Amino acid sequence: MQQADAALRAGNIALAEQRYQEVLRLDPHNGPALAELGTIAYSRRDCGSAIRDLRAALQDSPQMTQARALLGICEKQQNDASALADLQSAFKELPEGKLRIEVGVNLADMFYQRGDIDATLPVLQKLLTLAPDNTDILFFAQRIYSEQADNALNKLLLLAPDSARMQQLIAEKLINSGDARDAIDHYKKALALDPHLPGMHFELAEAYMQQGSGLAIWQLAREQLQLAREADGDNPQIECALGSLDQKQGNEASALTHFQRAYRLAPSDPEVQLDLGKLLADQNQPNLALPLLRAAVAADPMNAGAHYRLARVCHQLHLSSEESLQLKLYREIRQAQDKVAAIHQQMNRQPDPSVPAKDEPK
């Protein structure tokens, strides 16, 4: 065993195998030697040999979690019925690390292939916690959640196609596509169907604010925000929206009151911190704006606008090194966001109706 382990550490796999085989000649039920041979077979993608050796190892030493993990992965590749139980056991017992992630990916995929979404989701959530930047896991999560969203939408269409919630959903999709004018019509239909639908007045106000500018539009938005306040009570989002309207109309004193009220309601909200910080900076109070903007950047580090605003305040306060850093981060985030926007544009590109489909005559 000592000679085999030394050969394995030195990277001499052939010699290590010979020595582990010699161990088994002397002691046919030696669990550690069987586990090492199974691991070597696994590294060669020889799942048949790996399964044989790893099962024999676990019969002798069932507590070897790593051997059970590799066994479960190989069993899955071989469509062996024992894979699910071994993967579940290993995923539960393994310490955090690459092997646990690999086992979790295989386990989630098994549940998904069986159509068991209720079992897939908890494993997927754990994987996202263990490896939040793993592109394969993110791709898998996006696929699962997209399917769940589509299923929920289809069920809503079947059960309540003419409901207020359906009108709200249509409006939200129109808003996301930049069509505020049509979204407003659907928000109004939703309110006509259910005047007490939570959050509806606020969403309609936002749609008005996105539609354009001018006293008439701003007044319509303000009316909806007042109705939202009556329906939903104190809310930092409503206060910030009222503050934004006051800013647009040049009433900075009233805007400050709304932003300060929002901050009292939600002092840790990065949007509230940013709105109040921006107004204080515009009012030439950079010392008061600085801690708010720093907090906003810390809470939402991918907000390019927050970095830019913080850089401007740092310039006012002659904080040169921090200003340079924030401008650098602002440019990097904007470049990344531009790439993301370009990819979204590719994904949402509509086919040219003048170009015939593959099976259509030209």
C-alpha positions in Angstrom: 0.0 0.0 0.0 2.8 2.4 0.8 4.5 1.7 -2.5 1.2 2.1 -4.4 0.4 5.4 -2.6 3.9 6.8 -3.4 3.6 5.8 -7.0 0.2 7.5 -7.2 1.6 10.7 -5.7 4.4 10.6 -8.2 1.9 10.3 -11.1 3.1 6.8 -12.0 -0.4 5.4 -12.5 0.7 2.1 -14.0 3.0 1.2 -11.1 0.3 2.3 -8.6 -2.2 -0.1 -10.2 0.3 -3.0 -10.1 0.9 -2.4 -6.4 -2.8 -2.1 -5.6 -3.4 -5.3 -7.4 -0.6 -6.9 -5.4 -2.4 -5.7 -2.2 -5.6 -7.4 -3.4 -3.7 -10.6 -4.1 -2.6 -10.6 -0.4 -5.9 -9.2 0.9 -8.8 -9.6 -1.5 -11.2 -7.4 0.5 -8.9 -4.4 1.1 -11.4 -1.5 0.8 -8.9 1.3 0.3 -7.0 -0.5 -2.4 -10.3 -1.3 -4.2 -11.4 2.3 -3.9 -8.1 3.6 -5.4 -8.4 1.1 -8.3 -12.0 2.3 -8.9 -10.9 5.9 -8.8 -8.2 5.2 -11.4 -10.7 3.4 -13.6 -13.1 6.4 -13.2 -10.3 8.8 -14.3 -10.0 6.7 -17.5 -13.8 6.9 -18.0 -13.8 3.1 -17.6 -17.1 3.0 -15.8 -17.6 -0.8 -15.9 -14.3 -1.5 -14.1 -14.9 1.5 -11.7 -18.3 0.3 -10.7 -17.0 -3.2 -10.0 -14.1 -2.0 -7.8 -16.0 0.8 -6.0 -18.9 -1.5 -5.1 -16.4 -4.0 -3.7 -14.7 -1.2 -1.7 -18.0 0.0 -0.3 -18.9 -3.5 0.8 -15.8 -3.5 2.9 -15.9 0.2 4.0 -19.4 1.7 3.4 -18.3 5.0 5.0 -16.1 6.0 2.1 -18.2 8.9 0.7 -15.8 9.8 -2.1 -16.0 6.2 -3.5 -19.8 6.3 -3.3 -19.8 9.7 -5.2 -17.7 8.3 -8.0 -19.8 5.1 -8.0 -23.0 7.1 -8.4 -21.6 9.2 -11.3 -20.5 6.0 -13.1 -23.8 4.3 -12.4 -25.7 7.2 -13.9 -23.5 7.0 -17.1 -24.3 3.3 -17.3 -28.1 3.9 -16.7 -27.8 1.7 -13.5 -30.8 1.8 -11.3 -28.6 2.3 -8.2 -27.3 5.7 -9.3 -30.0 7.8 -7.7 -29.6 6.4 -4.2 -25.8 6.6 -4.3 -25.8 10.2 -5.7 -28.3 11.3 -3.0 -26.2 9.8 -0.3 -23.0 11.2 -1.5 -24.4 14.7 -2.1 -25.7 14.8 1.4 -22.4 13.6 3.0 -19.6 15.1 0.9 -17.9 18.3 2.1 -18.0 21.3 -0.1 -15.8 21.1 -3.2 -15.6 20.2 -6.8 -16.7 16.6 -6.3 -19.8 17.6 -4.4 -20.7 20.0 -7.2 -20.2 17.3 -9.8 -22.4 14.9 -7.8 -25.0 17.6 -7.4 -25.1 18.3 -11.2 -25.6 14.6 -11.9 -28.3 14.3 -9.3 -30.2 17.3 -10.5 -30.0 16.1 -14.0 -31.3 12.7 -13.0 -34.3 14.3 -11.3 -34.9 16.6 -14.2 -34.7 13.7 -16.8 -37.3 11.9 -14.7 -39.6 15.0 -14.8 -39.4 15.4 -11.0 -39.1 19.2 -10.8 -40.0 19.3 -7.1 -36.9 17.2 -6.4 -34.7 19.1 -8.9 -35.2 22.6 -7.5 -33.7 22.1 -4.0 -30.6 20.5 -5.5 -30.3 23.3 -8.0 -30.6 25.9 -5.3 -27.9 24.2 -3.3 -25.6 24.1 -6.4 -26.2 27.8 -7.0 -25.1 28.5 -3.4 -22.0 26.2 -3.8 -20.9 27.5 -7.2 -22.7 30.8 -8.0 -20.4 31.6 -11.0 -20.5 28.1 -12.6 -21.7 28.7 -16.2 -23.0 25.1 -16.6 -25.1 25.4 -13.4 -26.4 28.9 -14.4 -27.4 27.5 -17.9 -29.2 24.6 -16.3 -30.9 27.0 -13.8 -32.0 29.3 -16.6 -33.5 26.4 -18.5 -35.4 25.1 -15.5 -36.8 28.4 -14.3 -37.7 29.4 -17.9 -39.7 26.2 -18.2 -41.4 26.8 -14.8 -42.3 30.3 -15.9 -43.7 29.1 -19.2 -45.7 26.4 -17.4 -47.2 28.9 -15.0 -48.0 31.3 -17.8 -49.8 28.5 -19.8 -51.8 27.5 -16.7 -52.8 31.1 -16.1 -53.9 31.4 -19.8 -56.0 28.3 -19.5 -57.6 29.1 -16.1 -58.0 32.9 -16.3 -57.4 34.3 -19.8 -59.7 37.3 -19.1 -58.6 38.0 -15.5 -57.0 41.1 -14.0 -53.8 39.2 -13.4 -53.6 38.3 -17.1 -54.0 41.9 -18.1 -51.3 42.8 -15.6 -49.0 40.2 -17.0 -49.5 41.5 -20.6 -48.8 45.0 -19.4 -45.6 44.0 -17.7 -44.3 42.2 -20.8 -45.2 45.3 -22.9 -43.3 47.5 -20.4 -40.3 45.2 -20.7 -40.3 45.5 -24.5 -40.5 49.3 -24.3 -44.1 49.7 -25.2 -45.5 51.9 -22.4 -48.4 53.2 -24.3 -50.0 49.8 -24.9 -49.0 48.7 -21.4 -51.1 51.6 -19.9 -54.2 50.3 -21.7 -53.8 46.9 -20.2 -53.1 48.3 -16.7 -56.3 50.2 -17.0 -58.2 47.0 -18.0 -56.7 45.2 -15.0 -57.9 47.9 -12.6 -61.3 47.9 -14.2 -61.6 44.2 -13.5 -60.1 44.4 -10.0 -59.7 48.0 -8.5 -58.0 46.6 -5.4 -55.3 44.6 -7.1 -52.1 45.2 -5.0 -49.4 47.2 -6.6 -51.4 48.0 -9.7 -51.6 51.8 -9.2 -47.9 52.0 -8.7 -47.1 50.0 -11.9 -49.5 52.2 -13.9 -47.8 55.3 -12.5 -44.4 53.9 -13.6 -45.8 53.2 -17.1 -47.0 56.9 -17.3 -43.5 58.0 -16.3 -41.9 55.8 -19.0 -44.3 57.0 -21.7 -43.0 60.5 -21.8 -42.6 63.8 -20.1 -44.8 66.9 -19.7 -47.1 68.3 -17.1 -50.2 66.2 -18.2 -48.3 62.9 -18.1 -46.7 63.8 -14.8 -50.0 64.7 -13.3 -51.5 61.3 -14.3 -48.6 59.6 -12.8 -48.9 61.6 -9.5 -52.6 60.7 -9.3 -51.8 57.0 -9.5 -49.0 57.3 -6.9 -51.4 59.0 -4.5 -53.9 56.1 -5.1 -51.1 53.6 -4.6 -50.2 55.3 -1.3 -53.8 55.0 -0.2 -54.1 51.4 -1.2 -50.7 50.1 -0.2 -49.7 52.4 2.7 -46.2 53.7 3.4 -43.8 52.4 0.7 -40.3 53.6 -0.1 -40.8 52.9 -3.9 -43.8 55.2 -3.9 -41.9 57.9 -2.0 -39.0 57.7 -4.4 -41.3 57.9 -7.5 -43.0 61.0 -6.0 -39.6 62.5 -5.3 -38.6 61.8 -8.9 -41.7 63.6 -10.2 -40.9 66.6 -8.0 -37.4 66.7 -9.3 -38.7 66.7 -12.9 -40.9 69.7 -12.1 -38.1 71.5 -10.3 -39.4 71.2 -6.8 -36.3 70.0 -5.0 -37.5 70.8 -1.5 -40.5 68.5 -1.9 -38.3 65.9 -3.6 -35.9 65.9 -0.7 -38.8 65.3 1.7 -40.0 62.3 -0.2 -36.5 60.8 -0.6 -35.8 61.3 3.1 -39.1 59.6 4.0 -38.2 56.7 1.7 -34.8 56.4 3.4 -36.4 56.3 6.9 -38.6 53.4 5.6 -35.8 51.5 3.9 -32.3 52.7 4.9 -30.6 49.7 3.4 -32.3 49.8 0.0 -29.6 50.7 -2.7 -32.2 52.5 -4.9 -33.3 54.7 -2.0 -29.7 55.4 -1.1 -28.9 56.3 -4.7 -31.9 58.6 -5.2 -31.2 60.5 -1.9 -27.5 60.6 -2.6 -28.0 62.0 -6.1 -30.3 64.8 -4.9 -27.9 65.8 -2.1 -25.0 65.9 -4.6 -27.1 68.0 -7.0 -27.8 70.4 -4.1 -24.0 70.7 -3.5 -24.0 68.7 -0.4 -21.3 66.1 -1.3 -20.3 65.3 2.3 -23.9 64.1 2.9 -24.1 62.3 -0.4 -20.8 60.4 -0.1 -21.8 57.8 2.5 -25.1 57.2 0.8 -23.5 56.6 -2.6 -20.8 54.4 -1.1 -23.5 52.3 0.6 -25.5 52.1 -2.7 -22.4 50.8 -4.6 -21.6 48.3 -1.9 -25.2 47.0 -1.9 -25.5 46.9 -5.7 -22.0 46.7 -7.2 -23.2 46.2 -10.8 -25.1 49.5 -10.8 -23.1 51.6 -13.3 -25.0 54.8 -12.5 -24.2 54.5 -8.8 -20.4 54.2 -9.6 -20.6 57.2 -11.9 -22.5 59.3 -9.3 -20.0 58.3 -6.6 -17.1 59.3 -8.9 -18.6 62.8 -9.4 -18.9 63.3 -5.6 -15.4 62.0 -5.1 -14.3 64.6 -7.6 -16.0 67.4 -5.7 -14.3 66.2 -2.5 -10.9 65.8 -4.1 -10.8 62.0 -3.4 -8.7 61.4 -6.5 -7.9 57.7 -6.1 -11.5 56.7 -5.3 -12.7 58.8 -8.2 -10.4 57.0 -10.6 -11.4 53.6 -9.2 -15.2 54.4 -9.5 -14.8 55.7 -13.1 -12.9 52.5 -14.0 -15.6 50.3 -12.6 -18.3 52.4 -14.3 -16.6 51.9 -17.7 -16.1 48.2 -17.2 -19.7 47.7 -16.1 -21.1 49.7 -19.0 -19.0 47.6 -21.4 -20.3 44.4 -19.9 -23.9 45.7 -20.0 -23.5 46.7 -23.6 -22.4 43.1 -24.4 -25.4 41.7 -22.5 -27.8 44.1 -24.3 -26.3 43.0 -27.7 -26.9 39.3 -26.8 -30.4 40.0 -25.7 -31.0 41.8 -29.0 -29.8 38.7 -30.9 -32.0 36.4 -28.8 -35.1 38.6 -29.3 -34.5 39.2 -33.0 -37.7 38.6 -35.0 -37.5 36.6 -38.3 -37.8 38.6 -41.5 -41.3 37.8 -42.9 -40.0 38.3 -46.5 -37.6 35.4 -46.1 -39.3 32.1 -46.6 -39.1 29.4 -44.0 -36.9 26.4 -44.6 -39.8 24.2 -46.0 -41.6 27.0 -47.8 -41.2 27.6 -51.6 -39.2 30.8 -52.5 
